[in-house]
Structure formats: C-alpha cells, structure tokens
Amino acid sequence: MADLSRLSLNTATTKALTLPEAAQVATEAGLGAVGLWRDRVAETGLDESARIVKEAGLRVSSLCRGGFLSTSDPEGIAAALEDNRAAIVEAATLGTRELVMVVGGLDAATEPGGPALPDGDKDIVAARTRVAERIAELTPFAAEHDVRLVLEPLHPIFAADRAVLSTLKQCLDIAEPFPAETVGVVVDTYHVWWDPDLREQINRAGAAGRIASYQVCDWILPLAADALLSRGFMGDGYIDFPTITSWVSEAGYTGDVEVEIFNADIWAAPGAQTVATMARRYTQLVAPHL
C-alpha cells in the first residue's frame, strides 16, 4: 500500500461532504491530514470540528481562509481585521499553525467574480500596500496564538477580484520583515506553475523557512465559464508535478501535501471515489518526488 501519510484532503475538493464525512473518507483512505475551510467548520461547530479531526487521527494541515485585506474603506478594514482575528483563533483551536490568506482584490470589484464598479478604485499598487499594512497589524495577534499567516499568490486571472498578489516573490517580499514562524507562503501548483521565477522563489522561501503549505491540483482547459472551477486531478492538465514537487522538496519542505480542487464535476462525484483518484494520482505524480 502506498504511503499516504503526507497526503491531505482539502475539504474544498469534496464540497458536497460535511466535515465529519470528509474526515471519514480521508481516514478510510489512509490519509494523514485534512485541510479545512471555515464554512465547513462553522457548520459543524469549532470545538466539535476539532474533536472530530482529532478522534479520526488526522492532522489539520491548514485552515482556509483568512484575508481580503485590500479594501480602503475604514469600515471594511475594521471588519476584515475582526474576521481575520476570529480565523486565527479558529486555526489555533483546530490545532493548525497555518492560516491561508487570500489577500483580496481591487476596491473596484463588486464581489469575487463580479463586475467592476465603473468609478471604483483600480490602483493595484495601493491595494498591495494596504495588504502589507494589514498583515503588519495582524502579526502580533497571530504570534500570540502560535498561528502563521500564510500568504497565497493566486494566478493573475484572479488579481482583480480575489488576490492582488500573483507571485511567490510578491508574497515573500511582504513576508520578509516578519519572523518565518509568523508569516509564510503556500506553493499552490494551480496558481504558480506558469511563473518563470518559480524555482528561484521556491528556493528563497525554503531558505527562509517560509514554505507553510504545498497544494496540488492541475490546470485544465478549456476554462470553465467560472474560471475558478477550472481545476482538475493531477495529471489531467498541463502542470509538471514531478519538477515542481522536486523543487519544493529540495527547498526543505517536509510537511503535508494538500489536494484542493474546485470543479463542478468532481464535486458531483462520490467523495470516496474522489479521494481514491487523488490518492492514486498523488502516488504516481507527487510522492516519488518528495
């Protein structure tokens, strides 16, 4: 039997399953961890979620998500800081140090995936500056709870509405003033596979001890009507998993490998079938290169 002890099921991959159901299929498949989304935790209850995962013998590889820190609106800033402090407490309660941060898009965005406000603020440089300022405000609270803020670069197609940070370099530049145990980065193959500086920045992140998470799924074409849902199992698309995985491993990462897939067809499939497929692809394309 393949060693799946480092493989983690991100609950976004089995969207139709409750947290208890996701924990069950992960355990039955022999996985070592789950990556939790806050909506599933909220449905089950924070303390109950922590109990279920612990009794299943699983680790919580990460909690998703904090972030959306790019707004310039004072009320929006206050609300974002309050929500992120709550997420930090949730991460600590669940027993994970890693809180994944999707940092937010432009003020001109009406909502993720929505149209632009005609007169909305489209200054992406200013939005990135605000993200850095909010991270600085949150780091003392995160440190108090032994939680790391994990900056996630998203593919540039999401820069307008979800994340004004598109590269590992941008994330590492923001992280650099802070201790590695307080601010890190996630290497998500879906978002960074295209980056010509990827190996250099993975090495930089590894040397600084900032790789907090490695997430894998594939880039598939044609894009779905909602580009967010254009992810697939490893091996179904264009990403070179052996190469990127070897770079992450060479950089010193020894943590969990999360499979996080947004795909309507995969969501509609039975959860156990989805986990079996992702375990098989992990064994073929990722595990040999860790």
Buried (B, 14 or more C-beta within 10 A) or exposed (E): EEEBEBBBBBBBBBBEBBBBBBBBBBBEBBBBBBBBBBBBBEEBEBEEBBEBBBEBEBBBBBBBBBBBBBBEEEEBBEEBBEBBBEBBBBBBBBEBBBBBBBBBBBBBBEEBEEEBEEEEBBBBEBBBBBBBEBBEBBBEBBBEBEBBBBBBBBBBBBBBBBBBBBBBBBBBBBBEEBBBBBBBBBBBBBBBBBBEEBBEBBBBBBEBBBBBBBBBBBBBEEEBEEEBBBBBBBBBBEBEBEEBBBBBBEBEBEBBBBBBBBBEEBBEEEBBEBBBBBBBBBBBBBBEBB
